[in-house]
Structures are given as C-alpha cells and as structure tokens.
Amino acid sequence: MDTVEANDNVNRDDLIMKQQREIEKEISETTPLVSEKVLVTTLQSEYTSDTVFLSKIQDLSKKYTFMRRTRPDGNCFFRAFAYAYIEHLISDKEDYVKFVKLAEESKEKLVKLGFPSFTLEDFHETFMEVLKRVDPTTAGSEQVHGELHKLFNEQGYSDYVVVYLRLLTSGKLQEEADFYQNFIEGNYTIEEFRHQEVEPMYKESDHIHIIALCTALEVGVRVEYMDRGEGGSVKAHDFPEGADPKVFLIYRPGHYDILYPN
C-alpha cells in the first residue's frame, strides 16, 4: 500500500469516527436517558408502512397502555431494568426493605468473589444513595417518583447504577461459571465474556445478561419480543422461567424500553 492510499484510509477512518461521535452527541442531546410515560401506540409512528410491526404494536397495546423509552446507547437493558424495578419498589414497601438489605450485602459478596473493594466502593455507594433517596417510607409517592426520574436522567447517578448492575451480573456469571458457560456463543471463556461483554459500558445485553442479573437480584422480568416472527402477536418470555415478573420490558432488535401492564 503506498503512502497516498494509506493516508486516504486514515482520513476515511477519521471521518467515520467523527461522524459516529456526532451521532452519539445528537442522541445524547435529543434523547433523555429515560423518558416520561408515553402511550405504547406512539410506536406506530416509527413503523408507518410496516404491516408486521403495526400488527404487533396493536397486539401489545391490548396488554400495555404506557411505556417509557430509554436512550439507545448499549446500556438500555440495565437502565430500563433498574428504573422499572425501583419504580416497583416505591409501591411495595416490603419488597423495598428486602431489596435494600440484599443490595447492602451485595458489595461484600462481590469482594469475596475477587472484585477489588476500591473499584466497587463508589458504584455501590451511589447505588445505595439512589435507593435511599426513593425510600417510600419517608415521602409521598409522587415526590419519590419525581426523585427517581430526576436521578435516572442525571448521567452521573444513572450511569453509576448501570455500572453496578453490570458488576453484579458479572459476579453471578463468575459464581456459577459452569452453568453459564453453556449459554455463551463463540469461543469465549466465562472470564473473557465477563470482561469484554458484561462489565464495559455501552455493551448490549442478551439472554445471558438478563438471566444472571435476575437471578443475582431475585427479580422476575417479563420481556415482550417484538420482532419479525410469524403471526401478529408479540411473544413474551419470563426470566427466570416461572418467576413472578415485577419488571416488564419490550425488546425490539437491539433495544429495550419499559412497559406498564394494563
């Protein structure tokens, strides 16, 4: 390859990177981390000429009236899960008390698995602060819901919660490595998968992330899969299987949003 061609390739790469950064900047400036509630039927505007998806949105709207959109940044599953479950905790004081205890003890569990305490400290502290600031026993429901929405749209708090959930997911994969190895595609070891696909921010989530997190936190999640599969209905899957779901999410290829059952 001569010098001119090499320079052309470098310039092309620079342009692609610049374009990518501009797209990311536009997304961050125009899309909140978690939106206000909107009608499920607003999805129709994204698929005006797609009869398959329009039919599935119609089916979905029979079970769910409202949804919240999350920013499509690779963290959408963790952010949607955290927001939706904490929102549930605000309306269930018994579950809230149990979860705060589990969350409090989770740091020590990760330390025993070999995670460095100094790495966990800030993330765990912020996670606990978010939980304490939405304590349903200390304020009115409307006030607490407002605080939750505010915190999840502040990048510092929101991203720290996501990081901590990623670490908990990684910890569960390590703890039950023999089981989870069966779900990993390709030639990844559990160790490689955890460090490359789970712990880093902006990495998208798959079934294995969902199963591990739900098991670690003892929380049931129902995911409604809106894809191009046959039939006009949306297929739901519960994680872990047989669990009573407290969190409801919609999955469209590459993205998760929050749903609210009728």
HELIX and SHEET records of a PDB file:
HELIX    1   1 THR A    3  THR A   30  1                                  28    
HELIX    2   2 VAL A   40  GLU A   46  5                                   7    
HELIX    3   3 THR A   51  LEU A   60  1                                  10    
HELIX    4   4 CYS A   76  ILE A   90  1                                  15    
HELIX    5   5 LYS A   93  LYS A  112  1                                  20    
HELIX    6   6 SER A  117  ARG A  133  1                                  17    
HELIX    7   7 SER A  141  PHE A  152  1                                  12    
HELIX    8   8 GLN A  155  GLU A  175  1                                  21    
HELIX    9   9 ALA A  177  TYR A  180  1                                   4    
HELIX   10  10 GLN A  181  PHE A  183  5                                   3    
HELIX   11  11 ILE A  190  PHE A  193  1                                   4    
HELIX   12  12 ARG A  194  VAL A  198  3                                   5    
HELIX   13  13 HIS A  207  LEU A  217  1                                  11    
SHEET    1   A 6 VAL A  34  LEU A  39  0                                        
SHEET    2   A 6 TYR A  64  THR A  70 -1                                        
SHEET    3   A 6 HIS A 255  PRO A 261 -1                                        
SHEET    4   A 6 PRO A 245  ARG A 252 -1                                        
SHEET    5   A 6 GLY A 220  TYR A 225  1                                        
SHEET    6   A 6 LYS A 235  PHE A 239 -1                                        
END                                                                             
